[in-house]
Amino acid sequence: MLAIIRTAAELDRPSLLLALAQILFATVVFVGFVVQSAWTITFLYGFLMIAGIGWVARQALTAKVVTFLMTVATLSTLGLIAVFLVMEALPAFRTAGLDLVWPFGSNEWSTSAEQYSLVPMIWGTALTTAVAILVAAPFGVAGALFISDIAPDWLREIVKPAVELLAGIPSIVYGFIGFTLINPYVGNLLSINPGALFVIGLVIGFMALPTVVSVAEDALSAVPESMKDGSLAMGATEWQTMKSVSVPTAFSGISAGVLLGIGRAIGETMAATVMISHSRRLPRPELYNAFDSTETLTTFIAASYGHVTPGEMFWSTLFAAGVLLLVIVTGLGIVSSLIERRMHRKLEGQ
């Protein structure tokens, strides 16, 4: 902020007027979009015209102003989304109170009996995420070790882009493969019903693999070569060096990758929606039975919003589920960022 003020003080009058005009028009466009004004498009054209003039006359200044406006718009949009979710979810929390998320109540979901509990969906999300991490964490760390410390350069140049390419495959494709191939196979093999949480966790775990591999590989590649060379010079084998030097040193970054993978697993919607049976109850006979089926928070929202009337209790409950997802995923993102920052400070000797 001080840098922006200092830059504004150093501008001549035409440049200052140009920057203020861009900021003013962008602010009006954003506010108009939020309040759904009919004048939004008009002011958007005005902003584009002023930005075009600025790009020709003061390109460096316009680039700074536009990037600043993009940053502010991104943060404002995130804040407005959070406020909107909370405002829409308030009626559900007022009506149901803590019973909405309290695990020691009835835990029943029945719109006809006006019983609204998100506990089955929260528990279903927890079980599928646990299975997904049991898949993504060991395979992801092993893949990252292979790419960073084992694979020759020519193979690394092939494997790493291929792994990152997996992240670009639409989730509905994973869901369709899981529904048509994995679901029947695992169901027949283990004699379980289709849509089991275990199968959904498997598919989501493979979807989270690119995130875990990419972040963990970056962390392992950041380990100084001098530490590895010193271990080898002391007589340790390559495997002992990976196990005793590379992994412990990069453990914070690897943990951040696993946490980001958890966030991907929790937030996955389409693949799970295609495969799950949408039974809004706790698993039976035991709560930890991952071979039964229930509902997750994301599939609950995806499968319900199309036939719910705005303003109903059901509608507000969907937004309450969205608030829970936002809090969980945001918390995981913050924790993973802090862990990754700690790793960089450790490697820099701070």
C-alpha positions as CSV (number, residue, x, y, z in Angstrom):
1,M,0.0,0.0,0.0
2,L,2.9,2.4,0.8
3,A,4.4,1.7,-2.5
4,I,1.1,2.5,-4.3
5,I,0.9,5.8,-2.4
6,R,4.5,6.7,-3.2
7,T,3.9,5.9,-6.9
8,A,0.8,8.1,-7.0
9,A,2.7,11.0,-5.4
10,E,5.4,10.7,-8.1
11,L,2.9,10.9,-11.0
12,D,2.3,13.9,-13.1
13,R,-1.3,15.3,-13.4
14,P,-2.3,13.5,-16.7
15,S,-1.0,10.2,-15.4
16,L,-2.7,10.6,-12.1
17,L,-6.1,11.5,-13.7
18,L,-5.7,8.5,-16.0
19,A,-5.0,6.1,-13.1
20,L,-7.9,7.5,-11.1
21,A,-10.3,7.2,-14.0
22,Q,-9.4,3.5,-14.5
23,I,-9.8,2.8,-10.8
24,L,-13.2,4.7,-10.7
25,F,-14.6,3.0,-13.7
26,A,-13.4,-0.4,-12.5
27,T,-15.0,0.2,-9.1
28,V,-18.3,1.2,-10.6
29,V,-18.3,-1.9,-12.9
30,F,-17.7,-4.2,-9.9
31,V,-20.4,-2.6,-7.8
32,G,-22.8,-2.6,-10.7
33,F,-22.2,-6.3,-11.3
34,V,-22.8,-7.0,-7.6
35,V,-26.1,-5.0,-7.5
36,Q,-27.0,-6.3,-11.0
37,S,-27.3,-2.8,-12.5
38,A,-28.3,-2.3,-16.2
39,W,-25.5,0.2,-16.5
40,T,-22.7,-2.3,-15.8
41,I,-22.0,-3.0,-19.5
42,T,-21.9,0.8,-20.3
43,F,-19.3,1.4,-17.6
44,L,-17.4,-1.7,-18.6
45,Y,-17.0,-0.3,-22.1
46,G,-15.9,3.0,-20.5
47,F,-13.2,1.2,-18.5
48,L,-12.0,-0.7,-21.5
49,M,-11.7,2.5,-23.5
50,I,-9.8,4.3,-20.8
51,A,-7.5,1.3,-20.3
52,G,-6.9,1.2,-24.0
53,I,-6.0,4.9,-24.1
54,G,-3.7,4.3,-21.0
55,W,-2.0,1.4,-22.7
56,V,-1.1,3.5,-25.7
57,A,-0.1,6.7,-23.7
58,R,1.1,5.3,-20.4
59,Q,1.7,1.5,-20.8
60,A,3.7,0.9,-17.6
61,L,1.3,2.9,-15.4
62,T,-1.7,1.1,-16.9
63,A,-0.1,-2.3,-16.4
64,K,0.4,-1.5,-12.7
65,V,-3.1,-0.1,-12.3
66,V,-4.8,-3.1,-14.0
67,T,-2.8,-5.7,-12.1
68,F,-3.7,-3.9,-8.8
69,L,-7.4,-3.8,-9.8
70,M,-7.3,-7.5,-10.7
71,T,-5.8,-8.3,-7.2
72,V,-8.4,-6.2,-5.4
73,A,-11.2,-7.7,-7.5
74,T,-10.0,-11.3,-6.7
75,L,-9.9,-10.6,-3.0
76,S,-13.2,-8.8,-3.0
77,T,-14.9,-11.6,-5.0
78,L,-13.6,-14.2,-2.4
79,G,-14.9,-12.0,0.4
80,L,-18.3,-11.6,-1.2
81,I,-18.6,-15.3,-1.9
82,A,-18.0,-16.0,1.8
83,V,-20.5,-13.3,2.9
84,F,-23.1,-14.6,0.5
85,L,-22.7,-18.2,1.7
86,V,-23.0,-17.2,5.3
87,M,-26.0,-15.0,4.8
88,E,-27.9,-17.8,2.9
89,A,-26.9,-20.4,5.5
90,L,-28.0,-18.3,8.5
91,P,-31.7,-19.5,8.4
92,A,-30.5,-23.1,8.6
93,F,-28.3,-22.5,11.6
94,R,-31.0,-20.4,13.3
95,T,-33.6,-23.1,12.8
96,A,-31.6,-26.3,13.4
97,G,-28.9,-24.8,15.6
98,L,-25.9,-27.0,16.4
99,D,-28.1,-30.1,15.6
100,L,-27.1,-29.4,12.0
101,V,-23.5,-30.5,12.6
102,W,-23.8,-32.0,16.1
103,P,-22.8,-35.7,15.9
104,F,-24.5,-36.8,19.1
105,G,-28.0,-36.0,18.1
106,S,-30.5,-37.8,15.9
107,N,-28.3,-37.5,12.8
108,E,-31.3,-38.0,10.6
109,W,-32.1,-36.3,7.3
110,S,-35.8,-36.1,6.5
111,T,-37.3,-33.2,4.7
112,S,-40.8,-34.5,5.4
113,A,-40.2,-34.7,9.1
114,E,-38.3,-31.4,9.0
115,Q,-35.1,-33.1,10.3
116,Y,-32.0,-31.6,8.9
117,S,-28.6,-33.0,9.9
118,L,-25.4,-32.7,7.8
119,V,-23.6,-35.2,10.0
120,P,-24.1,-38.1,7.5
121,M,-22.6,-35.9,4.7
122,I,-19.7,-34.7,6.9
123,W,-18.9,-38.3,7.9
124,G,-19.2,-39.5,4.3
125,T,-16.8,-36.8,3.3
126,A,-14.4,-37.8,6.0
127,L,-14.4,-41.5,5.0
128,T,-13.9,-40.9,1.3
129,T,-11.1,-38.4,2.1
130,A,-9.4,-40.9,4.4
131,V,-9.4,-43.6,1.7
132,A,-8.3,-41.0,-0.9
133,I,-5.3,-40.0,1.2
134,L,-4.3,-43.6,1.9
135,V,-4.1,-43.9,-1.9
136,A,-2.6,-40.5,-2.8
137,A,-0.1,-40.0,0.0
138,P,2.1,-43.2,-0.4
139,F,1.8,-43.3,-4.2
140,G,2.3,-39.6,-4.5
141,V,5.4,-39.5,-2.4
142,A,6.8,-42.5,-4.1
143,G,6.2,-40.9,-7.5
144,A,7.8,-37.7,-6.4
145,L,10.9,-39.6,-5.1
146,F,11.2,-41.4,-8.4
147,I,11.0,-38.2,-10.4
148,S,13.4,-36.1,-8.3
149,D,16.0,-38.6,-7.2
150,I,15.8,-41.8,-9.3
151,A,14.7,-41.2,-12.8
152,P,17.3,-40.2,-15.4
153,D,16.9,-36.7,-17.0
154,W,15.3,-38.0,-20.2
155,L,12.7,-40.0,-18.4
156,R,12.0,-37.2,-15.9
157,E,11.2,-34.9,-18.8
158,I,8.5,-37.4,-19.9
159,V,7.1,-38.5,-16.6
160,K,6.7,-35.2,-14.9
161,P,4.6,-33.5,-17.7
162,A,2.6,-36.8,-18.0
163,V,1.7,-36.7,-14.3
164,E,0.8,-33.0,-14.5
165,L,-1.4,-33.8,-17.5
166,L,-3.5,-36.0,-15.3
167,A,-4.7,-32.9,-13.4
168,G,-6.2,-31.6,-16.6
169,I,-8.5,-34.5,-17.2
170,P,-12.1,-33.5,-16.3
171,S,-13.4,-35.1,-13.1
172,I,-16.5,-36.4,-14.9
173,V,-14.2,-38.6,-17.0
174,Y,-12.7,-40.1,-13.8
175,G,-16.2,-40.5,-12.5
176,F,-17.4,-42.3,-15.6
177,I,-14.5,-44.7,-15.6
178,G,-15.1,-45.3,-11.9
179,F,-18.8,-45.9,-12.5
180,T,-18.4,-48.2,-15.5
181,L,-15.2,-50.1,-14.7
182,I,-14.0,-49.8,-11.1
183,N,-17.4,-49.8,-9.3
184,P,-18.6,-53.1,-10.9
185,Y,-15.1,-54.8,-10.5
186,V,-14.6,-53.9,-6.9
187,G,-18.3,-54.6,-6.1
188,N,-18.0,-58.2,-7.5
189,L,-14.5,-58.7,-6.0
190,L,-15.5,-57.7,-2.4
191,S,-19.3,-58.4,-2.7
192,I,-20.3,-54.8,-1.8
193,N,-23.0,-52.6,-3.1
194,P,-22.3,-50.1,-5.9
195,G,-21.4,-46.6,-4.8
196,A,-19.4,-47.7,-1.8
197,L,-17.3,-45.0,-0.2
198,F,-14.2,-47.1,-0.6
199,V,-14.5,-47.1,-4.4
200,I,-15.2,-43.4,-4.5
201,G,-12.2,-42.8,-2.3
202,L,-10.0,-44.9,-4.6
203,V,-11.0,-42.8,-7.6
204,I,-10.6,-39.5,-5.8
205,G,-7.2,-40.6,-4.5
206,F,-6.0,-41.1,-8.0
207,M,-7.4,-37.7,-8.9
208,A,-5.4,-36.1,-6.1
209,L,-2.2,-37.9,-7.2
210,P,-1.0,-35.1,-9.5
211,T,-1.3,-32.5,-6.8
212,V,0.6,-34.6,-4.2
213,V,3.3,-35.6,-6.8
214,S,3.8,-32.1,-8.1
215,V,4.1,-30.3,-4.7
216,A,6.2,-33.2,-3.1
217,E,8.6,-33.3,-6.1
218,D,9.1,-29.5,-5.8
219,A,9.9,-29.9,-2.2
220,L,12.3,-32.8,-2.8
221,S,14.0,-30.9,-5.6
222,A,14.6,-28.0,-3.3
223,V,16.8,-30.1,-1.0
224,P,20.4,-28.9,-1.5
225,E,22.6,-31.2,-3.5
226,S,25.4,-30.6,-1.0
227,M,23.4,-32.5,1.6
228,K,22.9,-35.5,-0.7
229,D,26.5,-35.5,-1.8
230,G,27.7,-35.3,1.8
231,S,25.6,-38.3,2.7
232,L,26.9,-40.3,-0.3
233,A,30.5,-39.3,0.6
234,M,30.0,-40.7,4.1
235,G,29.2,-44.1,2.5
236,A,25.4,-44.1,2.5
237,T,23.6,-45.7,-0.4
238,E,21.2,-43.8,-2.6
239,W,18.3,-45.3,-0.9
240,Q,19.7,-44.5,2.6
241,T,20.2,-40.9,1.4
242,M,16.7,-40.6,0.1
243,K,15.3,-42.1,3.3
244,S,17.4,-40.3,5.8
245,V,18.2,-37.0,4.1
246,S,15.8,-36.1,1.2
247,V,12.5,-37.1,2.8
248,P,13.2,-35.7,6.3
249,T,14.5,-32.4,4.9
250,A,11.6,-32.0,2.5
251,F,9.0,-33.4,5.0
252,S,7.3,-30.1,5.4
253,G,6.8,-29.6,1.7
254,I,5.6,-33.2,1.3
255,S,3.1,-32.6,4.1
256,A,1.9,-29.5,2.3
257,G,1.4,-31.5,-0.8
258,V,-0.6,-34.2,1.0
259,L,-2.8,-31.4,2.6
260,L,-3.4,-29.9,-0.8
261,G,-4.4,-33.4,-2.0
262,I,-6.8,-33.6,0.9
263,G,-8.3,-30.3,-0.2
264,R,-8.7,-31.7,-3.7
265,A,-10.4,-34.9,-2.3
266,I,-12.8,-33.0,0.0
267,G,-13.8,-30.6,-2.8
268,E,-14.3,-33.2,-5.5
269,T,-17.9,-33.2,-6.8
270,M,-18.6,-34.7,-10.2
271,A,-16.7,-37.9,-10.0
272,A,-18.3,-38.7,-6.6
273,T,-21.7,-37.6,-7.8
274,V,-21.7,-40.1,-10.7
275,M,-20.7,-43.0,-8.5
276,I,-22.3,-42.5,-5.1
277,S,-25.8,-43.9,-4.2
278,H,-27.0,-40.6,-2.5
279,S,-28.4,-42.4,0.7
280,R,-28.4,-39.6,3.3
281,R,-27.7,-41.7,6.4
282,L,-24.7,-42.9,8.4
283,P,-22.8,-46.0,7.2
284,R,-24.0,-49.4,8.6
285,P,-23.5,-51.4,10.6
286,E,-20.4,-49.5,11.9
287,L,-19.7,-45.9,11.3
288,Y,-16.2,-46.7,9.9
289,N,-17.7,-49.0,7.3
290,A,-16.2,-47.6,4.1
291,F,-17.8,-50.4,2.1
292,D,-21.3,-48.9,2.7
293,S,-22.6,-45.8,0.9
294,T,-23.9,-42.5,2.1
295,E,-23.5,-38.9,0.9
296,T,-20.7,-36.4,0.9
297,L,-21.1,-32.6,1.3
298,T,-20.2,-31.9,-2.4
299,T,-22.5,-34.6,-3.8
300,F,-25.2,-33.5,-1.5
301,I,-25.1,-30.0,-3.0
302,A,-24.7,-31.2,-6.6
303,A,-27.6,-33.7,-6.4
304,S,-30.0,-31.4,-4.6
305,Y,-29.7,-27.8,-5.8
306,G,-31.6,-28.3,-9.1
307,H,-35.0,-29.2,-7.5
308,V,-34.9,-27.0,-4.3
309,T,-37.0,-23.9,-4.1
310,P,-35.0,-20.8,-3.0
311,G,-35.9,-19.6,0.5
312,E,-36.8,-23.1,1.8
313,M,-35.0,-24.7,4.8
314,F,-33.5,-27.2,2.4
315,W,-32.1,-24.4,0.3
316,S,-30.5,-22.8,3.3
317,T,-29.1,-26.2,4.4
318,L,-27.3,-26.5,1.0
319,F,-25.5,-23.2,1.7
320,A,-24.6,-24.4,5.2
321,A,-22.9,-27.4,3.6
322,G,-21.1,-24.9,1.3
323,V,-19.9,-22.9,4.3
324,L,-18.5,-26.0,5.9
325,L,-16.6,-26.9,2.7
326,L,-15.3,-23.4,2.4
327,V,-14.0,-23.3,6.0
328,I,-12.4,-26.8,5.7
329,V,-10.7,-26.3,2.3
330,T,-9.6,-22.7,3.2
331,G,-8.1,-24.0,6.5
332,L,-6.2,-26.8,4.7
333,G,-4.9,-24.3,2.2
334,I,-3.7,-21.9,4.9
335,V,-2.0,-24.7,6.9
336,S,-0.3,-26.1,3.8
337,S,1.0,-22.7,2.9
338,L,2.4,-22.2,6.4
339,I,4.1,-25.6,6.3
340,E,5.6,-24.9,2.9
341,R,6.9,-21.5,4.1
342,R,8.4,-23.3,7.1
343,M,10.3,-25.7,4.8
344,H,11.7,-22.8,2.8
345,R,12.9,-21.0,5.9
346,K,14.5,-24.3,7.1
347,L,16.3,-24.8,3.8
348,E,17.5,-21.2,3.9
349,G,18.9,-21.7,7.4
350,Q,16.6,-19.2,9.0
